[in-house]
């Protein structure tokens, strides 16, 4: 009873995320951090489309 339902977590998390809609680097990939997916993966918008990344170190891209 002390847990939020899954659908309630995503909007709360996105409201606190400092990287949302920022250009980031993660595991040698560069793109726009557009949110998290249904399984908690990072959604990275690249020139090739949306890429799902499940683990890695995230950094704000220099100059963003």
N, C-alpha and C positions, 0 to 999 in steps of 0.2 A: 504493500500500500504506500510505500515511500518512493515509488518511481513514477516518472511521467510516462504517458503512452508515447510510443515512437513518433507519431505524427506531431506531437507537441514539442519535441526536442529540436527539430530542424529550424523552425522560425525563431526560437529563443537563441539558439546557437548563432544563426546568421545575424541576429541583431547585435551580437557582441563581437563578431569577427572583425578584426582590424585588417585582414588581408582581402576581404570581399571586394570584388571589382578593382583589384590592384594587379599590376603586372608582377609575377613572381617567378622564381626559379625553384624547381624541384627535380631532383634526380636528372640533371642535365637537360631538362625540358623548360622552356620559357613560354609563358602565356598569361592569359587573364584568368584569375581565380574567380569563377562564377558561382561557386557554392559547393554543397556536399550532396552526394547521391543517396539513394535509398539504403545502401549498405554502409554509409559513412565514408565513402570514397570521395577524394577531392575531384572536383570537376574543373578541368583546365581547358579554356578555349584557346586553340592554336589556329594557325592558318589552315590546318587540315580538318578542323572541326573540334568537337568536344572530346577530350581524352579523359578517361577515368584512371586515377592514380590511387592505389590502395596503401602505399607506405612510402616514406622518404623524409628527407629534411627539407623544410620549406623556408625560403628566404625571399624577402622583398627584392625585386629586381633593382639593380643600381639605376638611379635616375628616375625612379617612380615616386 
